[in-house]
Amino acid sequence: MNKQKSSKRKDVNRGKDKIDGLEVSAAAGRIWNDRIIEEIRRNKQRENEVRKRALALYEIMDIGPKALGGKNKLFAWLISPNMALGGKIPLKLMIDDQAELVSDELIRIEHGVFV
């Protein structure tokens, strides 16, 4: 009887040490690695979004004063509804991740192309 009890304990312990056929430590490592990889992917996506927004802002701040005749005129333009942008406010478009539209409009203005 003692032999049966001790073998049952071993089986019970083995069951606790394994998850889906992997040892607990290996399973925990796999979960940990998957989480780290996913976090790295999310960080790279965020980093790309930040780069994209920073580049668009730089472009607007570079082109805008030239196209409109100064920073003060650019700032006034950014907060005013714009017919070429469908009556939308350029700054709002920038906040909504549509800075390319604003930048494209400034390029058209700089080149004298009015829509």
MARTORDREN-656301 format. One record per atom (N, C-alpha, C, O, CB): atom name; x, z, y; residue in one letter. Coordinates in steps of 0.05 Angstrom, whole numbers, plus 5000, padded with zeros to 4 digits. Glycine has a CB too. Layout:
! residues N
    a      u      w      v   r
   CA      X      Z      Y   A
...
//
This chain:
! residues 115
    a      u      w      v   r
    N   5016   5000   4976   M
   CA   5000   5000   5000   M
    C   5017   5000   5025   M
    O   5010   4986   5045   M
   CB   4982   5023   5000   M
    N   5038   5015   5025   N
   CA   5056   5016   5048   N
    C   5067   4988   5055   N
    O   5070   4981   5079   N
   CB   5078   5035   5043   N
    N   5074   4973   5034   K
   CA   5085   4947   5039   K
    C   5065   4929   5053   K
    O   5072   4913   5070   K
   CB   5094   4934   5012   K
    N   5040   4930   5045   Q
   CA   5019   4913   5057   Q
    C   5015   4921   5087   Q
    O   5013   4903   5104   Q
   CB   4992   4917   5042   Q
    N   5015   4946   5093   K
   CA   5011   4955   5121   K
    C   5034   4945   5138   K
    O   5031   4936   5161   K
   CB   5009   4985   5122   K
    N   5059   4948   5128   S
   CA   5082   4940   5144   S
    C   5082   4910   5148   S
    O   5090   4901   5169   S
   CB   5108   4950   5131   S
    N   5074   4894   5128   S
   CA   5074   4865   5131   S
    C   5052   4857   5151   S
    O   5055   4838   5166   S
   CB   5070   4851   5104   S
    N   5030   4871   5151   K
   CA   5008   4866   5170   K
    C   5018   4871   5198   K
    O   5012   4856   5217   K
   CB   4983   4882   5164   K
    N   5033   4893   5202   R
   CA   5043   4899   5228   R
    C   5062   4877   5238   R
    O   5061   4870   5262   R
   CB   5058   4926   5228   R
    N   5078   4866   5221   K
   CA   5096   4845   5228   K
    C   5080   4820   5237   K
    O   5087   4808   5257   K
   CB   5115   4838   5205   K
    N   5059   4813   5222   D
   CA   5043   4790   5230   D
    C   5029   4795   5256   D
    O   5027   4777   5273   D
   CB   5022   4785   5208   D
    N   5019   4819   5261   V
   CA   5006   4826   5286   V
    C   5026   4823   5309   V
    O   5020   4812   5330   V
   CB   4993   4854   5285   V
    N   5050   4834   5304   N
   CA   5070   4832   5325   N
    C   5079   4803   5330   N
    O   5083   4796   5353   N
   CB   5095   4849   5317   N
    N   5081   4788   5309   R
   CA   5088   4759   5313   R
    C   5066   4745   5329   R
    O   5073   4729   5347   R
   CB   5091   4745   5286   R
    N   5041   4751   5324   G
   CA   5019   4739   5339   G
    C   5021   4746   5369   G
    O   5014   4729   5386   G
   CB   4993   4748   5328   G
    N   5029   4770   5375   K
   CA   5032   4778   5403   K
    C   5056   4765   5416   K
    O   5056   4761   5441   K
   CB   5034   4808   5405   K
    N   5076   4758   5400   D
   CA   5100   4747   5411   D
    C   5098   4717   5415   D
    O   5117   4704   5425   D
   CB   5124   4753   5394   D
    N   5076   4704   5407   K
   CA   5074   4675   5409   K
    C   5048   4667   5424   K
    O   5027   4680   5421   K
   CB   5074   4663   5381   K
    N   5050   4647   5439   I
   CA   5027   4635   5452   I
    C   5029   4605   5447   I
    O   5049   4592   5455   I
   CB   5027   4641   5483   I
    N   5009   4594   5434   D
   CA   5008   4565   5427   D
    C   5034   4557   5413   D
    O   5045   4535   5418   D
   CB   5005   4548   5452   D
    N   5043   4574   5395   G
   CA   5067   4567   5379   G
    C   5093   4572   5393   G
    O   5114   4568   5381   G
   CB   5065   4538   5371   G
    N   5093   4580   5418   L
   CA   5118   4586   5432   L
    C   5121   4616   5434   L
    O   5101   4631   5436   L
   CB   5118   4573   5460   L
    N   5145   4625   5434   E
   CA   5150   4653   5439   E
    C   5140   4660   5467   E
    O   5141   4643   5485   E
   CB   5180   4661   5435   E
    N   5132   4685   5471   V
   CA   5122   4693   5497   V
    C   5141   4687   5519   V
    O   5134   4676   5540   V
   CB   5115   4723   5496   V
    N   5166   4693   5515   S
   CA   5186   4689   5537   S
    C   5189   4659   5543   S
    O   5192   4651   5566   S
   CB   5213   4701   5529   S
    N   5188   4642   5522   A
   CA   5189   4613   5526   A
    C   5164   4603   5541   A
    O   5166   4586   5559   A
   CB   5193   4598   5500   A
    N   5141   4613   5533   A
   CA   5116   4605   5546   A
    C   5116   4613   5575   A
    O   5108   4598   5592   A
   CB   5091   4617   5531   A
    N   5125   4638   5580   A
   CA   5126   4647   5608   A
    C   5145   4631   5624   A
    O   5140   4624   5647   A
   CB   5134   4677   5608   A
    N   5168   4623   5612   G
   CA   5187   4606   5626   G
    C   5175   4579   5632   G
    O   5180   4568   5653   G
   CB   5212   4603   5609   G
    N   5160   4568   5613   R
   CA   5148   4542   5617   R
    C   5128   4543   5640   R
    O   5127   4526   5658   R
   CB   5134   4532   5591   R
    N   5111   4564   5640   I
   CA   5091   4567   5662   I
    C   5105   4571   5688   I
    O   5098   4559   5708   I
   CB   5073   4592   5656   I
    N   5126   4587   5688   W
   CA   5141   4592   5713   W
    C   5153   4566   5723   W
    O   5151   4560   5747   W
   CB   5164   4613   5708   W
    N   5165   4550   5706   N
   CA   5177   4525   5714   N
    C   5156   4505   5724   N
    O   5161   4492   5744   N
   CB   5192   4512   5690   N
    N   5133   4504   5711   D
   CA   5112   4486   5720   D
    C   5103   4495   5748   D
    O   5097   4477   5765   D
   CB   5088   4487   5701   D
    N   5101   4520   5753   R
   CA   5092   4530   5779   R
    C   5113   4523   5800   R
    O   5106   4515   5823   R
   CB   5087   4560   5779   R
    N   5138   4527   5794   I
   CA   5160   4521   5813   I
    C   5160   4491   5819   I
    O   5162   4483   5842   I
   CB   5188   4529   5801   I
    N   5157   4474   5799   I
   CA   5157   4445   5803   I
    C   5134   4437   5820   I
    O   5137   4421   5838   I
   CB   5156   4430   5776   I
    N   5110   4449   5815   E
   CA   5087   4443   5832   E
    C   5091   4452   5861   E
    O   5083   4438   5879   E
   CB   5062   4456   5819   E
    N   5103   4475   5864   E
   CA   5108   4485   5891   E
    C   5128   4467   5906   E
    O   5125   4462   5930   E
   CB   5118   4514   5891   E
    N   5148   4457   5892   I
   CA   5167   4439   5904   I
    C   5153   4413   5912   I
    O   5158   4403   5934   I
   CB   5190   4432   5884   I
    N   5136   4402   5895   R
   CA   5121   4378   5902   R
    C   5104   4383   5928   R
    O   5103   4366   5946   R
   CB   5102   4370   5879   R
    N   5090   4406   5929   R
   CA   5073   4412   5952   R
    C   5090   4414   5977   R
    O   5083   4405   5998   R
   CB   5057   4438   5947   R
    N   5113   4427   5974   N
   CA   5131   4430   5998   N
    C   5142   4403   6007   N
    O   5144   4398   6031   N
   CB   5155   4448   5990   N
    N   5148   4385   5989   K
   CA   5157   4358   5996   K
    C   5135   4343   6010   K
    O   5140   4329   6030   K
   CB   5167   4342   5972   K
    N   5110   4346   6001   Q
   CA   5088   4333   6014   Q
    C   5084   4344   6042   Q
    O   5081   4328   6061   Q
   CB   5062   4337   5998   Q
    N   5086   4370   6045   R
   CA   5083   4383   6072   R
    C   5106   4373   6090   R
    O   5102   4367   6113   R
   CB   5084   4413   6069   R
    N   5130   4372   6078   E
   CA   5153   4364   6094   E
    C   5150   4335   6103   E
    O   5156   4329   6126   E
   CB   5179   4366   6077   E
    N   5140   4318   6086   N
   CA   5135   4290   6094   N
    C   5114   4288   6116   N
    O   5116   4272   6135   N
   CB   5126   4274   6070   N
    N   5093   4304   6114   E
   CA   5072   4305   6135   E
    C   5083   4314   6161   E
    O   5077   4303   6182   E
   CB   5049   4323   6126   E
    N   5100   4335   6161   V
   CA   5112   4345   6185   V
    C   5130   4324   6198   V
    O   5130   4320   6222   V
   CB   5127   4371   6180   V
    N   5146   4311   6181   R
   CA   5164   4290   6191   R
    C   5148   4267   6204   R
    O   5155   4257   6226   R
   CB   5181   4278   6168   R
    N   5126   4259   6191   K
   CA   5109   4238   6201   K
    C   5098   4245   6228   K
    O   5098   4229   6247   K
   CB   5087   4231   6181   K
    N   5088   4269   6231   R
   CA   5076   4279   6256   R
    C   5097   4281   6278   R
    O   5093   4274   6301   R
   CB   5062   4306   6252   R
    N   5120   4291   6270   A
   CA   5142   4294   6290   A
    C   5151   4267   6300   A
    O   5156   4264   6324   A
   CB   5166   4310   6278   A
    N   5154   4248   6282   L
   CA   5162   4221   6290   L
    C   5141   4209   6309   L
    O   5149   4196   6329   L
   CB   5167   4204   6265   L
    N   5116   4212   6302   A
   CA   5095   4201   6319   A
    C   5095   4214   6346   A
    O   5092   4200   6367   A
   CB   5067   4205   6305   A
    N   5099   4240   6347   L
   CA   5100   4254   6373   L
    C   5124   4245   6389   L
    O   5121   4240   6413   L
   CB   5101   4285   6369   L
    N   5146   4242   6376   Y
   CA   5170   4232   6390   Y
    C   5165   4205   6402   Y
    O   5172   4199   6425   Y
   CB   5194   4232   6371   Y
    N   5153   4187   6386   E
   CA   5148   4160   6394   E
    C   5129   4160   6419   E
    O   5133   4145   6438   E
   CB   5135   4143   6372   E
    N   5108   4176   6418   I
   CA   5089   4178   6440   I
    C   5103   4188   6465   I
    O   5098   4178   6487   I
   CB   5065   4196   6432   I
    N   5119   4209   6462   M
   CA   5133   4220   6485   M
    C   5155   4202   6495   M
    O   5162   4204   6519   M
   CB   5145   4247   6477   M
    N   5164   4184   6479   D
   CA   5184   4164   6488   D
    C   5171   4140   6502   D
    O   5180   4132   6523   D
   CB   5201   4155   6464   D
    N   5151   4129   6490   I
   CA   5137   4105   6500   I
    C   5118   4112   6523   I
    O   5117   4097   6543   I
   CB   5121   4092   6477   I
    N   5104   4134   6521   G
   CA   5083   4141   6540   G
    C   5091   4141   6569   G
    O   5079   4127   6585   G
   CB   5073   4167   6534   G
    N   5112   4156   6576   P
   CA   5120   4156   6605   P
    C   5128   4128   6615   P
    O   5123   4121   6638   P
   CB   5143   4175   6609   P
    N   5141   4112   6598   K
   CA   5149   4085   6606   K
    C   5124   4068   6610   K
    O   5122   4053   6630   K
   CB   5167   4072   6585   K
    N   5105   4070   6592   A
   CA   5081   4053   6593   A
    C   5062   4061   6616   A
    O   5050   4044   6628   A
   CB   5066   4055   6566   A
    N   5061   4087   6622   L
   CA   5041   4097   6641   L
    C   5053   4105   6668   L
    O   5038   4110   6687   L
   CB   5027   4120   6629   L
    N   5080   4106   6670   G
   CA   5092   4112   6695   G
    C   5099   4141   6699   G
    O   5100   4150   6722   G
   CB   5074   4104   6717   G
    N   5104   4156   6679   G
   CA   5113   4184   6681   G
    C   5099   4202   6662   G
    O   5078   4196   6651   G
   CB   5108   4193   6709   G
    N   5111   4226   6659   K
   CA   5100   4246   6640   K
    C   5073   4256   6649   K
    O   5055   4260   6632   K
   CB   5120   4269   6637   K
    N   5070   4261   6674   N
   CA   5044   4272   6684   N
    C   5021   4253   6679   N
    O   4999   4261   6671   N
   CB   5046   4278   6714   N
    N   5027   4227   6683   K
   CA   5006   4207   6677   K
    C   5001   4205   6647   K
    O   4978   4201   6639   K
   CB   5015   4179   6688   K
    N   5022   4208   6631   L
   CA   5018   4209   6602   L
    C   5000   4232   6594   L
    O   4981   4229   6579   L
   CB   5045   4210   6587   L
    N   5006   4256   6604   F
   CA   4990   4279   6597   F
    C   4961   4276   6606   F
    O   4942   4284   6591   F
   CB   5002   4305   6610   F
    N   4956   4265   6629   A
   CA   4929   4260   6639   A
    C   4915   4240   6620   A
    O   4892   4243   6614   A
   CB   4929   4249   6668   A
    N   4930   4219   6612   W
   CA   4919   4199   6594   W
    C   4912   4211   6567   W
    O   4891   4204   6555   W
   CB   4939   4175   6591   W
    N   4929   4228   6557   L
   CA   4925   4240   6531   L
    C   4899   4257   6529   L
    O   4888   4260   6507   L
   CB   4948   4258   6523   L
    N   4890   4268   6551   I
   CA   4866   4285   6550   I
    C   4841   4272   6561   I
    O   4820   4284   6563   I
   CB   4872   4310   6567   I
    N   4843   4246   6566   S
   CA   4820   4231   6577   S
    C   4809   4212   6555   S
    O   4825   4200   6540   S
   CB   4828   4215   6602   S
    N   4783   4210   6553   P
   CA   4771   4190   6534   P
    C   4782   4162   6540   P
    O   4785   4154   6563   P
   CB   4740   4191   6536   P
    N   4788   4147   6519   N
   CA   4800   4121   6521   N
    C   4782   4100   6508   N
    O   4777   4102   6485   N
   CB   4828   4121   6509   N
    N   4774   4081   6524   M
   CA   4756   4060   6514   M
    C   4769   4043   6492   M
    O   4756   4035   6472   M
   CB   4747   4041   6537   M
    N   4795   4038   6494   A
   CA   4809   4022   6474   A
    C   4810   4037   6447   A
    O   4815   4025   6426   A
   CB   4837   4015   6483   A
    N   4807   4063   6448   L
   CA   4808   4080   6424   L
    C   4779   4088   6416   L
    O   4775   4109   6403   L
   CB   4825   4105   6428   L
    N   4760   4072   6424   G
   CA   4732   4078   6417   G
    C   4720   4101   6432   G
    O   4702   4114   6423   G
   CB   4730   4083   6388   G
    N   4731   4106   6456   G
   CA   4720   4128   6472   G
    C   4731   4155   6464   G
    O   4722   4176   6474   G
   CB   4691   4129   6471   G
    N   4750   4155   6445   K
   CA   4761   4181   6435   K
    C   4784   4190   6453   K
    O   4796   4175   6468   K
   CB   4771   4178   6406   K
    N   4789   4216   6452   I
   CA   4811   4228   6467   I
    C   4837   4225   6451   I
    O   4838   4235   6428   I
   CB   4805   4258   6474   I
    N   4857   4213   6462   P
   CA   4882   4209   6447   P
    C   4894   4234   6435   P
    O   4903   4234   6412   P
   CB   4903   4196   6465   P
    N   4893   4256   6450   L
   CA   4904   4281   6439   L
    C   4889   4290   6414   L
    O   4901   4300   6395   L
   CB   4904   4303   6461   L
    N   4863   4287   6415   K
   CA   4846   4294   6391   K
    C   4854   4277   6367   K
    O   4855   4287   6345   K
   CB   4816   4291   6398   K
    N   4859   4251   6372   L
   CA   4867   4234   6350   L
    C   4894   4243   6339   L
    O   4898   4242   6315   L
   CB   4869   4204   6360   L
    N   4912   4251   6356   M
   CA   4938   4261   6347   M
    C   4934   4286   6330   M
    O   4947   4289   6309   M
   CB   4956   4267   6371   M
    N   4917   4304   6338   I
   CA   4912   4328   6323   I
    C   4900   4321   6296   I
    O   4905   4334   6276   I
   CB   4893   4347   6338   I
    N   4883   4301   6295   D
   CA   4869   4292   6270   D
    C   4886   4274   6254   D
    O   4876   4260   6236   D
   CB   4843   4279   6277   D
    N   4913   4274   6259   D
   CA   4932   4258   6243   D
    C   4928   4228   6246   D
    O   4931   4213   6227   D
   CB   4930   4266   6214   D
    N   4920   4220   6270   Q
   CA   4917   4191   6275   Q
    C   4934   4183   6299   Q
    O   4926   4167   6316   Q
   CB   4887   4184   6281   Q
    N   4958   4195   6300   A
   CA   4976   4190   6323   A
    C   4985   4161   6324   A
    O   4992   4151   6345   A
   CB   5000   4208   6320   A
    N   4984   4147   6301   E
   CA   4992   4119   6301   E
    C   4974   4102   6319   E
    O   4984   4084   6332   E
   CB   4991   4107   6272   E
    N   4949   4109   6320   L
   CA   4930   4095   6337   L
    C   4938   4098   6366   L
    O   4938   4080   6382   L
   CB   4901   4104   6333   L
    N   4946   4123   6373   V
   CA   4954   4129   6401   V
    C   4980   4115   6407   V
    O   4982   4103   6429   V
   CB   4957   4160   6404   V
    N   4998   4116   6389   S
   CA   5024   4103   6394   S
    C   5021   4073   6396   S
    O   5033   4060   6413   S
   CB   5043   4110   6370   S
    N   5004   4061   6379   D
   CA   4999   4032   6381   D
    C   4987   4024   6407   D
    O   4994   4004   6419   D
   CB   4980   4023   6358   D
    N   4968   4041   6417   E
   CA   4956   4035   6443   E
    C   4976   4037   6466   E
    O   4976   4020   6484   E
   CB   4932   4055   6448   E
    N   4993   4056   6464   L
   CA   5014   4059   6485   L
    C   5033   4035   6484   L
    O   5042   4025   6505   L
   CB   5030   4085   6481   L
    N   5039   4025   6461   I
   CA   5056   4001   6458   I
    C   5042   3977   6471   I
    O   5055   3961   6485   I
   CB   5063   3995   6428   I
    N   5016   3974   6466   R
   CA   5001   3952   6478   R
    C   5001   3954   6509   R
    O   5005   3934   6523   R
   CB   4971   3952   6467   R
    N   4997   3978   6518   I
   CA   4998   3982   6548   I
    C   5025   3975   6559   I
    O   5027   3962   6579   I
   CB   4990   4012   6555   I
    N   5046   3985   6545   E
   CA   5073   3979   6554   E
    C   5079   3949   6556   E
    O   5093   3940   6573   E
   CB   5093   3993   6535   E
    N   5067   3934   6537   H
   CA   5072   3905   6536   H
    C   5051   3889   6552   H
    O   5051   3865   6552   H
   CB   5072   3895   6507   H
    N   5033   3904   6565   G
   CA   5013   3891   6581   G
    C   4990   3878   6566   G
    O   4976   3861   6577   G
   CB   5026   3870   6598   G
    N   4985   3887   6542   V
   CA   4963   3877   6525   V
    C   4940   3897   6527   V
    O   4942   3918   6515   V
   CB   4972   3872   6495   V
    N   4919   3890   6541   F
   CA   4897   3908   6544   F
    C   4873   3898   6528   F
    O   4867   3874   6528   F
   CB   4889   3911   6574   F
    N   4861   3916   6514   V
   CA   4838   3909   6497   V
    C   4812   3917   6510   V
    O   4791   3912   6499   V
   CB   4840   3922   6469   V
//
